[in-house]
Structures are given as structure tokens and as C-alpha cells.
Amino acid sequence: MTKTPLTLVSPAPEFEAEFVAGVTEIFEEQIAFNQLLGLKITSFRPERVTARIEMRHELLGNYAHNRIHGGVISAGLDTMAGLAIMAAIGARHMDEAPQQRLQRFFKLGTIDLRVDYLRPGIGKSFELRAEVLRLGSRVASTRMEFLGADGKLLAVGSAAYIVS
């Protein structure tokens, strides 16, 4: 019996504090729409990003059932995919200074976005997750999740973005 050689995968790089602070500043402070949504980064890693939204009256879509608006879910997933691409691009260009990598994000744009709503968005807070499936030289493909505070999957998304 022949043995298959073991392939070692190098661990994802650790981002510098300066880079993480810069991304957080752009994402949470400079993008006014993210402030309106109340998106707060909870994890920023090359392989996956997570954020949180606290439910507020301004985000209601159905006041009778206290459900978050579907547009908030869609916009949150779209935004999270962009954040995941920032992490992937940042990891790809670790040879560059943090400020130089931050400049790469100004060319991102959504090409296509699909959202599947699985359950009503009811809760006091929500978790959003995103990962990059493929980062090409011009286009990136992503997958996203929108979860309730109890961990139940409320919506999923997939999207393509221009990155050059």
C-alpha cells in the first residue's frame, strides 16, 4: 500500500494591530451606512470575519412582529462580504506596509449579490459571518451568513465583487 504524502498548509498570517485598527476605522467610522446599521467587527481573520448588529427600532421591517428589515439583512451581508475581501487582500499582500494595504480597498464594488431568507429576523442582536471562496486578480467570490443570537441561521448569501 502506497502512502499519500502529507501536505502542510501554512497558518493564516496574523495581522498587525495598525492594519486591524485601520480596517476597523474604515468599516465602523468612515462608512456612514455601516454606522447606520450599527455593524461592529467582532473578529477579523484572513479566513473569516464576523460582526454584530444590535436590534434597534430604526431597523424594524415588521413592527407588529418586531422583525429586522430584510434590507438590513441584505445590506449587512453585502458589507460583510466586502470586509472578508479586505481580510483576504490584506493577507495576500503582507509584504506591504499596513497603510499601503488599506489603500487597496477603495476599488471594491459589488457585481452580484444573492440572499436567501430562511427564517424571520427576530431577536435582540444578530451575528454576521463572511468568507472569501476565491480571490482572483479582478473578481472575488464570497459566502455570508446572518444568524440570530441563539445561533440559528436566518439568512445566507453569496456574492461576487470587483477587486481591481
C-alpha positions in Angstrom: 0.0 0.0 0.0 1.5 3.4 -1.0 1.2 6.3 1.3 0.0 9.7 0.1 2.5 12.4 1.0 1.3 14.8 3.8 0.8 18.3 2.6 1.3 21.0 5.2 -0.8 24.1 5.0 0.8 27.2 6.3 -1.3 29.0 9.0 -3.1 32.2 8.1 -0.9 35.3 8.8 -1.5 37.4 11.9 -2.5 41.0 11.1 -0.6 43.9 12.7 -2.6 46.0 15.2 -2.1 49.0 12.9 -3.8 47.2 10.0 -6.7 45.9 12.1 -7.2 49.4 13.6 -7.2 50.9 10.1 -9.8 48.4 8.8 -12.0 49.0 11.9 -11.8 52.7 11.5 -12.8 52.5 7.8 -15.5 49.9 8.4 -17.1 51.3 11.6 -16.4 55.0 11.5 -15.8 56.2 7.9 -18.6 54.3 6.2 -21.7 56.1 7.4 -24.1 53.4 6.2 -22.3 50.9 8.5 -22.8 53.3 11.4 -26.5 53.5 10.5 -26.7 49.7 10.6 -24.7 49.5 13.8 -22.2 47.0 12.4 -19.4 46.2 14.8 -16.5 43.9 13.9 -16.1 41.0 16.4 -13.4 39.0 14.5 -11.1 40.0 11.7 -9.1 37.0 10.4 -7.8 36.2 6.9 -10.1 33.2 6.6 -13.3 34.6 8.1 -14.7 37.8 9.5 -17.6 38.3 11.9 -19.6 41.3 13.1 -22.6 42.0 15.2 -25.7 44.2 14.9 -27.8 45.1 17.9 -31.6 45.4 17.1 -32.9 48.9 17.2 -36.3 50.4 16.4 -34.8 52.0 13.3 -34.0 48.6 11.8 -37.6 47.2 12.0 -39.2 45.9 8.9 -42.3 44.5 10.5 -43.2 46.4 13.7 -46.1 44.0 14.6 -43.7 41.1 14.8 -40.5 43.0 15.8 -38.6 41.7 12.8 -35.5 43.2 11.4 -35.9 44.6 7.8 -34.9 42.3 5.0 -32.9 45.2 3.5 -30.8 45.4 6.7 -30.0 41.7 6.3 -29.1 42.1 2.7 -27.0 45.2 3.2 -25.3 43.6 6.2 -24.4 40.5 4.2 -23.1 42.6 1.3 -21.0 44.7 3.7 -19.6 41.7 5.5 -18.5 40.2 2.2 -16.6 43.4 1.5 -14.9 43.1 4.9 -14.0 39.4 4.2 -12.4 40.6 0.9 -10.4 43.2 2.8 -9.1 40.5 5.1 -8.2 38.3 2.1 -6.4 41.1 0.2 -4.7 42.1 3.4 -3.4 38.6 3.9 -2.3 38.3 0.3 -0.2 41.4 0.5 1.5 41.0 3.9 4.8 42.2 2.3 3.3 45.7 2.0 3.1 48.2 4.8 -0.4 48.3 6.6 -1.2 51.7 5.2 -0.4 50.6 1.7 -2.7 47.6 2.1 -5.5 49.8 3.3 -5.4 51.8 0.1 -6.3 48.6 -1.9 -9.9 48.6 -0.5 -11.1 51.7 -2.4 -11.7 49.7 -5.6 -14.1 47.2 -4.2 -17.6 47.0 -5.7 -20.5 44.5 -5.7 -21.1 42.8 -9.0 -23.7 40.3 -8.0 -25.5 39.6 -4.7 -27.9 36.8 -3.8 -29.6 36.4 -0.4 -31.8 33.6 0.7 -34.0 34.4 3.7 -34.5 31.3 5.8 -36.3 32.5 9.0 -37.7 35.7 10.3 -35.1 38.0 11.8 -36.4 38.3 15.3 -34.0 39.0 18.2 -32.1 41.5 20.3 -28.8 41.0 18.3 -27.5 39.3 15.2 -24.2 37.8 14.2 -22.9 38.2 10.6 -20.2 36.0 9.1 -18.4 36.0 5.8 -15.6 34.3 4.0 -13.9 34.5 0.6 -14.3 31.5 -1.6 -11.9 32.7 -4.3 -9.9 35.9 -4.6 -8.8 36.5 -8.2 -6.9 39.4 -9.7 -10.2 41.1 -10.8 -13.1 39.3 -9.1 -13.7 37.8 -5.7 -16.4 35.3 -4.7 -17.8 35.2 -1.2 -20.3 33.4 1.1 -22.1 35.0 4.0 -24.4 34.1 6.9 -26.8 36.1 9.1 -27.6 34.4 12.4 -29.8 35.1 15.4 -28.3 35.5 18.9 -29.3 31.8 19.5 -27.0 30.8 16.6 -29.9 29.9 14.3 -29.2 30.6 10.6 -31.7 33.3 9.5 -30.2 34.1 6.0 -27.4 33.1 3.7 -25.8 35.0 0.9 -23.3 34.7 -1.9 -21.8 37.4 -4.0 -19.2 38.5 -6.5 -17.1 41.7 -6.2 -14.8 43.6 -8.5 -11.4 43.9 -6.7 -9.2 45.7 -9.3 
